[in-house]
Amino acid sequence: MEVSVGGLLFTSNFDSGNLAKVERVYKDDTKDSSSVSNNVNRNAELQPDLEYNVWTRPDCSNTIYENGNRSWFYFGVEGGLPGQLIKINIMNMNRQGKLYSQGYCPVIYTVPGSNKWERLQEKPAFDTIDGQFILSFFHRFTEIKGATTYFAFAYPHSYIECQNNINELEERFSYCKNISSVENIAEDTVYFYRELLCYSLEKLEVSLITVSSFHNIIDEEEPHFDPKLFPIKNQPRCKKFKEKRVFVVTSRVHPGETPSSFVFNGFLNFILRLDDPRSIQLRKQFVFKLIPILNPDGVMNGHYRTDTRGVNLNRVYGDPSFELNPSIYAAKSIIIYYHVNYRLKKDMYKDIKFPPTDILPKQTDTTSTTTTTSSTSTTKTIDTNSIIKFPEITNIGLCQITQSLHAARSGLSHRELTYKACLLASRYKCRNLYDGDLPKRPHSFSTYDRMTQNKLNACNSQAVKSINLCSQTSGSRSDSEDSSDPKGIKNGSLNKEYSAKTEEQTNAIDSELTMHLESLRISNGTNSEITQTDACRIHSESVECNCKSDGERTNSRNDGSDEDHDRYHTLPPNNVPSSAHLNNSAFRKILPQHSGIAFYIDLHGHASRKGCFIYGNFLEADDSQIQNMLYPKLVSLNSAHFEFDACNFSQRNMYIRDKRDGLSKEGSGRVAIHKCTGIIHSYTLECNYNTGKVMNAVPPAYGDKGRASPTPVVGIPPKYTPSIYED
């Protein structure tokens, strides 16, 4: 919307904007006496020159799918006089009292004048009036006349900004589109390939990014294995690889959880480093498949949690519909494809094939046929009437690769990004085109270190045999080679404290993981009533909410809202095709260590629980559960902000139902992918909007020739910023 009220122009007509209503508050207006104050920073001395009440739009506002998610706001205010103090009251937010009572502040950005988003200096106040949660905050306009100040719930990262980032990278690695032969290309060369995986319901792009090196690349393209996916049929697919497993990272299934985009950016930039031996080793060892935004419609429309049909897409992985949930159908299809076709020990699983051509419908058309063009073609024309043929999927023999973990701590300089708001042509909403209103974006697409893995699958019930920066392939190196450090990068403290030669320290880590495992057994013993049958089917049938009483439940929702009464309406069943071919029980016959998927991580933001942590699955076998828990433990040893004690691996957290919509977590990506494939390392990474509880002591790196960033000083956890998320 865009409206002028009391001399100020309020606007949300841009990508990710959210504002529903504005009204001026005059000094003679009185506050309702029924208010219940929960203020954390009520400064009675502040007397605003202007005061406004504003309302945020619920997800799917003014449609039959409107629901109770009202946490996200993002709007601009123009026309304030220099030095004027404005007070803004957001009148209809979800109850996020826990988040704001911990000192959380919205963020602001002024154009011109600011070079980055910043948190409000004055802590906001919050009241509950007639059951409505009201958030109030002050801001003093800058001395620059005509400036526009933008206010947002959290650091924004829009759909267009994401697309621009990928476009820049695609241009940087444009040589990957014009490869006639891979024979004469250096193996350490970066392979970067971006594809249109599918369109969203509102015809926005869902991109698939492939990152690897030219090690074990072959002169053959991946097939169009599903006629519903990769709609640009005349664009060549990415290259195939052999003897490499796949590492999958997805983000922004919940549109308002913007921390996930900054984590994604940091991870992507790290694995693209040209001269970092850790990045080189990762690209040599893995093929990374990355989806930056799973819910572009929600992001574009300024939603907090759902898509344009009011669906929480992180509850439909069990049986996604391409017609209703195209991005989730596509993500699961990609995971299943690589789970089967990049698997190890192919001779053991000859009867397992994907895709099953007898199930997937073939598209036919008598009027037009589109043939595949050369790799140099730049044609973007989409011929939806193309005849799709399934190329034969060749058997790719893979060697078993083991991994270890070390923190990547060096960074690259910031590059400010050009922010472009855009026109959304959709059936629900019209927007105005802004090109240049926000000339500078505060977030740099910078490279802060993320995780590096080299030797994780080798762990067993004895836990850690060594924690050092090394990598190995089974049966191809000696013991001395396995313990060597690539390119001379070492971590002195880790080598001293957690060396394979130090049995006492090995036992210490083993004991800690064992204690967590025992606590899981006790916890699951008291929740034995939660089984797989408790999970609700979320696709073609209505939801029957069998939630436990409030006293028996924990706050299991990712949104962290204190609301219990804002429930979603249940839509009638939809007669849509199911995706039975993605749920073949034969997929679980492939053992986790033989799966083509090494890791699957879905990135999220979190409002209620402090810190950065992982949700994992509960595995019955102790050896598997130790492996499952070891990865987050190693992350905590190498990250100042990751909190292992906040991680949750319980069975209850796999099947518990959301308070607000009654849907089971069995439909989440983390649980559904594990249940379908049996892989061990299937995780959700959660990052709080505000801050953490503790900071970890990370040993400094040495032998890095100055590449590693300085070790963070252990102290009071800082307020999270985009650069911290990227780290």
N, C-alpha and C positions, 0 to 999 in steps of 0.2 A: 504494500500500500504506500501511498504518498499523500500526505495531508498537511495543510498549514493550520496551526492552532496557536493563538496568542502570539503571533509574530515569529514563531519558529516553524521550520519545515521538518517534519518527521518522515523518514522514508525507509522502506525495506524492499524496494524494487531492485534487488540484486540477488545474485546467486547465494543461497543459504540464508537470505534475510527472513526475519520473522517478526511481525508486528501486526496486531489486529485492530487496535482502537487507541485513541489518544483523547484525553480531556484535560482542560486547564483547571487547576485547583487555586481558588482565591483565598485570601487570608481570613475571610470571615467564615469559611467552611469549617465545620467542627467534625472531629473524628467520632465515630460510633463508640458509644460507651461500653459496648459488649466486647471490645478488643481484648485479646490476651497477649500481653507483651512477652516476647522472648528475645529482646534486643541484646546484642552483644557489644554494641558500640554506639549507644544513643548519645550524641553530642548535642546537649540542649542549647549550647551557645551558638550553634550554626543556624542562621536565619536566612533561608534561601530568597533570592530575588525572584525566582520563578519556581513553580512547582507543578508537576504534571502527573496524572495517573495514566498508565498505559497498560494494555492487555496484550498478552502473547497469543498467537494462534495455536490451538491444539493441533496435534497431528491430524491430517485429513480434514481440516476445518471446512465446514459447510458442505460436506458430502455425507453419504450414508455410512461411510467408514470412519467418521470422526470418533476419536477416542480420548482418553484422559491424559495423554502425555503433553505436558505444558512446561517443561523445564528449559527448553532452548529459546533464547531470544537473541536477536541480532538486528539492530536498526541504527540509523544515522540521524543526527540532529544538526540542522544548519540554521544560522541566523542569530545566534547568541552574541551579545555584545561582549567585547573583551573585558575579562574580569568578573563577569556576571556569575553568580552561584545558582546552579539549577539543582532541584531535588526531583528525582524520578521515583515513583512508586509503581512497581509491577504488581498488579492487583490479583492475578489469578494463577500463580505458579504452583507446580507440584510442591508438596511439603518437603523441602530439603533442609530442614532445621539442623540436622546433624552436620551436614556439610558446611553450612554457614557459621554454625557455632564453633567450628574448628578454625575459624579465621579466613574462610574462603572469600575471595573478592572477584566480582566480574572484571572483565578486561575492557580497555578503551584504546582508541587509536584516532588521532586527529590529523586531518589532511587540509592544508599543509601544516607542517610543524613536527610531526612524530616520524621516527624512522623505524618504529617497531610497536607492536602491541605491548601494553603494560597493564598491570593490575591497578585498580583504583587505590589511591593512597589511604582514603578513609574507609574503614571497614563498614560494610552495609549493616542495616538493622532489619529485623524481620518480626512481623506481628501475625497473629491469627485473628481475623475479624470475621465473625459469622461463619466460621469454618473455612474461610479462604486464607491461604498463605500469601502474605504481602511482603515483598522485598523492597527496601528503600535505600537509596544511596544518593550521595552528593557529587557534583563535579563543577569545577570552576573553569569557565571557558578561557581559552588561551588569548593572548594579546593580538593574535593574527585575525584581522577582520575578515569575515566571510568564510572562515574555516568550518569544516564539517567534522563532527566528533561521532565516532561509531562506538556503540556499546554492545557487548556480547556476553553470553553466559560463560563461554570458555574461548580459548584461543581458536579462532575460526580457521578452517582449511576447506575451501570450497571445491566444488566439482571442476570448475574452470581452472582454478589454480592447480589442481592435480593434473588436468589434461595438459596445461602449459608446461609443467615439470617434465611430464613424459615426452612431450614434443621436443623439448630441449635435449633430452637424453637420446631420443631417436635420431635427431640431427647430428648429435655428437658421434654416434656410432652408426652412421648411415651406411658405412661400408658393408655392414652385415646384410643389407638388403640386396647388394649387388655382387654376391659371391658366386662366381661361375664354377669354382673348384676349391675345395678346402686343402688340397695337397700341399700347396706352397705357402700356407699361412702358418706363422709361428704358433706353437701350441699354447703359449701363455697369453696370446691375444684375447682380448675380451670379446665374448659373443653376447650381443644384446639384440633382442628381437621383440617387437611389440606387435600384437595381433588384436583384432576385434573379436573377442570371444562370443559376445552376443549383444543384443540390445535390451534395454530395460523396458518396462511396460510403457514408459513415456518416450521411448526411442532414444534414450541416452546411451552412450557407449560404455560397455563393461570391457575393460582391457585385460589382456593376459600378457605378462612380461616374462620373457625367458632370459636368464642370465647364466652364463657358464664360461668356460674357456674352450679352446679348440682341441683340447685333449679328448681323444676318443670320439670326435665328431665324425659323422659319415656323410657322404654326398647323397643324401636321401632326405626328403621332407616328410614330416609327420603327416598322416592321412587326415582327411576330413571324415573322421570316424563316426560322426553323428550329423545327419543332414540339418538338424536344428541349430547347430553351432557353427561358428566361423562364417557369418553370412556373406562376407565378401569372397565369393567363390573363386574369383580370378586372382586373388592375392595368394602367393605361395605361403604354405605353412612354414613353421620354423624347422630347423635341421634336427635330425635324429642323432642320438648319442648311444654309445655302447659302453658297458662297464662303468656306468654312473647311476647312482640313485638320485631320487628327486626330493627336494626340500620345498615344501609348499607354505607360503605365507599369504594370508588374506586379511583384509581390513575393512572397516566402516560398514559392517552389516547393520549397525545401529548408527544412524547418521549424525546424531549429536555428540557421539563419543570421539571428539576430534583428537585427543591424545594418541589414538591409534594411528592416525595419519602421520604424526611426527615420528613415532616409533618406526613406522614403515619407511619414511624418508631416510632416517638415520641408517636403517638396515640396508636399504638399497644403495645408498651412497657408499657405505662401507664395502660391500661386496663388489663395487665397481672401481675401487681404487686400483690404479695402474701399477704403483711401485711398492705396495704394501705386501710383504711375503705372506701374511695371514690371509689376505683377500685372494692372492694368487693361488694359495693352497686350497682355499674353499672352492674357488671356481674349477680347479683341477679335479676336485673330489665330488662335487655335486652339480646337478642341474637345478637351478632355482626357478620355480614357477610362482609368479607373484600376481595377485589381483589387488590393486590399490583401493578400489571402491566397489563393494558388493551391492550397495543400495544407493545408486546415484540419484534416483528419483527423490528419495528422502533427503539426501544432502542438498540437492538443488532447491527443494521446496521448503527448506528450513525446518524439517521434522527433527524430533528428538530420538525416536526409537523405532518407528514403523515405516513401511513403504506407503505408497499412495492408496493402497487398499486396506490400510490399518493393520497389516500383518507384521508381526515380529518375525523377521526372516531367519532369525537364529533359533527357530523352533520348527522349521519345516525340512530339515536335512534328512529326516527319516524317509520321506516319500515326496520329494519336490516335484512340482508340476512346471514344465516349461512354459505353459500358457499363463500361469499365475505367478510363478517364482523363477523367472528365467535365469537370473544370476546364480541362484543356489543350485538349480538343476545343472547349470554349466560347471560350477565349481566342483560339485560332487562327481560329475562325469569325468572331468579332468583327473581327479584323484583316483577314481577307479581305473581309468585307462592306464595311468602310469603304475599303479599298484600291480596290475596284471602284466602289462607289456614290457615293463622295465624290471621285472622280477628276476631274482637270482634262481639258480637251480631249475631252469626251465624244463629240463627233462623229467623232473618230479611232478610237474603240473601240466602235462600235455593236454588234459581234458578241459582246462580252464582257459576260456577265450573271451576277449572283449574287444570290440562290441559284438553282441550276438545279432547277426544280421537277420535272423528269423524273427526278431522281436521289433527292431527298429524299422519304422516304415520308410520306404524309399520314395523320394519325390519324383514324379514324372510330369512331363509336359510335352505336348506335341507341337508347340509353336516356337519354342526357342531353346537353344542350348548354349551354355557358356563354357568355353574351354579355358584351361589354366594357362595364364600368360607366363612369359619369362620372368625371372627373378628381378629384372630391372624395371618391370612395369610399375608405373605409379598410378594406374587407373584405380579409382575408388568407386566405380559404378557397381551397384548391387543388383544382381539379377536373381530375384527370389524364385524364378521359375527354372533355375538351372537343374539339369539332371545330375544328381549326386551319385557317384559311384564309389564304392568302398575299396580303396586300394588294399591289396593283401598286406597284412602286417607281418613283417619279417621277424623272426626270432632274434632277439638281441641278447647275446650272452653277456652276463654281468659278473664281474668278480666281486667278492665280498669286501666291503670297505669298512674299516673301523674308524672311530672318531674320538677326539679329545677336545677339551674346552679351554680356551684362554681368552682373557679380555682384550678387546681391541680398543686402544685408548688414544690413538693419535687422531687429530682433526684437521680438516681443511678450512680455509677461510670462508666466511659467509658471502653469499651472493644474494642480494635482494631480488625478489621476484616481482614482476609486473602483475598487478592484480587487474583482472578484467571481469567485470560483471557482464551478464549476458542475457539475451532474450530467451525465455523458456516458452516454446510453443507446445502447449499441452492442453489436454481437455479439461484440466482443473483450474489452471491458473495462467494469467497473462502477466508478463513482466516488461519493464522498459529496459532498453539497452543503455548501459553505462560503460563507456570506454575511456578510462582515464580519470574517473572520479577518485579512484584510489591509486595514485601512480606508484606508490611503494608499498610493498608488503613487508611486514615485520619479520616474518620467518624466513631465514635463509634455508635453502635446500642444501644444508651443510652436511659435512661428513663427521659425525661423531660415532664413536665405536659402538658396535653391537657385538653379538656373540660370534665366536668362531668355534666350530667343532671339528675335532680330529679323531677322538678315540673314545666314544661313549658306548657303543654296542659291545665292547669287550668286557664290560663289567658284569658281575654275577653276584651270587649271594655273599661272596667275600668282599663285595663293593669295590673300592678303589685300589687298584694295583699301582697306578701311577697317575699323577696329574701334572703333566708338562706339555709344552707346545710341540706336538709331534703328530705325524700322520703315518698310517701304514696300510698296506693292502695285504689281505690274508695270503700267506704262503709265498710272498714275493720279496720279503725283506728279512734280514736277520734281526735278532733281539737288539743288537747294538744300533742298528739302523732305525728300529722302531722308536728308540728313546732319544733320537737326535732332534735338535731344534732346527727347523727350516730357516735358512737365511740368518742364523745367528741370533734370532730373537729369543730371549730367555726371560724368565721371571724368577729372580733370585729367591724371594721369600717363599714362593710356592714350591720351588724345587727343594728348599731346605725343610719346609714344614710338612709337605705332603709328598715327599719323594717315595718312590716304590721301595727304596731301601730302608725307609723308616717305618717299621712295622707298627710302632706305637701310634703314629699319626694315622696310618691306614686303619687301624682298629678303631680310632676315635671317630672317624667319619662313618665307618661301618656301624658303630654303636649308635650314632645319632640317627642314621637312616633306619636302623632296626627299631629304635624307640618310636619313631614316627610310624613305622609299620605296625608295631604293637598297638599304638593308640588308635590306628585305623581299625584294627580287629575289634577292639573294645567298642569303638563308636558304632561300627557296623553291626555288632552283636546286639546293641540296644535299638537298632533300627531295622531289624530283620524283616519287618513288614513291608519295607520298601523294596520291591522287586521290579523286574523288567515289565511285568504285567501291569504295574501301577502307571506306567507311562501312557499318556493319552495319544491316540492317533490324531494327527493335527491337520490332515489334508482333506479328506473327503467325508468326514463325519463331524457332527457337532461335538463341542467339548462338554464333558460332564465334570464339574469341578468337585473333587473329593479332597480338598485341602484339609490339612489338620488344623486344629485350633491354634490360635495365636501363641499360646503357651508352649506348644510342641514344635513350632516352626522357627526357623532362623530366617533372617533377611537374605533371601537367595537371589534377589533380582539384581541385575547389573545396574539398574538405574539408580538404586539407592534411595528412592523416594520413601518418605515416611507414610505415604498414603496406603490405606487398606481398602477404602470404599470405592475408589475410582476404578471400576472394573470395565473391561471391554464388553461390548455386546457380542453375542455369538451369532455369526452369520449362518444362514441355512447351508446345507451341503451343496457343494458345487460338483456338477457332473463333468469332471475334467479327467483327462487321461492320467494314469499313475505312471510311476517310473520303476516298474518291477524289475527291469533289466539292470537297474543300479543297486538292487538288493539281493542279488543271487547269493545264496548261502555258500556256494562253492568258493567265493572270494576269500572266505575265512580259512580255507584249506591251505592257503599260502602262509607259511609261518612268518611271524614278524621280521625275523632276521633275513628272510628271503624276499620280503616285499620290495617293490620298486619305490615305495614311499619311505624315506628315512625319517622325516619329520613333517608334521602338519601343525601349524600354529596360527590361530585366529586372534587378531588384535582387537582389544576393547578398551574403553574407559570405564572408570568406576567412581561412584559418588560416595558410598557409605564407608567402605573399608580403606584405610590409609595405605599408602605404599604402592609398589609395583610387585605383582605376584602372579602365580600361575594356578589355574584350575586344571588338574589332571584327572585321570580316571582311576577307579579302583580295579586292580587286577588280582585275580585269585592266587596265581602262582607267586611265591615269594621272590623268585629270581626276576620275574618280569616286573614286579612292583618295585624292586630295588632299582632296576634300570629306569623305570618310570620316574622315580623320585630323585635319582642321581642327577639327571640333567638340570632340574631347577636348583639343586644344591650347588652344582658347579657354577651356575650362573651367579648365585649369591656370593661365591668366593671371588668372582671377577667383576662384580658390579657394586658400586657404592649404594645404589638405590633399590636393588632388588631384595625383597624380604622373604626368605625361605619359610620362616615361621608363619607367614600369612597364607602360604599355599594350602590348597585343599585337594586331597586325593580320595575323599570318602565316597562310598557307594551312595550315600544319601544325596550327595551333590550331583549325582548322575541322573536321579529320577525324581527329585523333589519338584513339585509344581510351583509355578509363579503365583504369588498372592493375587496379582492384578488380573491375569488373564486365564489362570487355571491350566496353563500348558506346562507339560513336563520338560525337564532339561534333556530328556532322552532325544528330543528333536534338535538339540544344539549341534553345531558342527563337531565340537570336541567329542561328544558321546556317540553321535550317529556314525561318524567316520570310523571310530574305534570299533563299534559294534558290527559295522559292515565289513571292514577289512581285517580287524584283529591287530592293527599296528599298535605298538606300545607308546610311541611318542606322539600323542595327539593331545594338544593343549589349547587352552585359552589364556592369553596373556592380558592381565588387567592392570591398568595404570590409573591411579587416583587423579582427580582433577586438581587437587590442592597440594598435598605434601605426603611425606611418609612418617613412620614412627621412629625409625632408627636409620643410621648410616653404617654401612659395612666398611671395615678397614681393608682396603685393597692394596696388596703389596706392589711396590713400584717395579716397573719393567727395567731391564738393563740390556745392553747389547742391541739397542734399537736405533742407535745413531740419531737420537732426538726425535724420532717419529711418534713415539707414544706421548699422549697428553700427560701432564702432571697428575699424580695421584690426588684425588679429592681429600681435603682435610676433614677428618672425622669430627663431627660436632652435631649441632642441631640441624635436623633435616631442612633443606631449603624449600621454599615454595617452588613447585615445578614450573618450568618454562619449556618452550619448544626445544631449546638446545639440550635440556636435561632429558626430555623424552627421546631425543635423537641419539643420545649417548648410549 
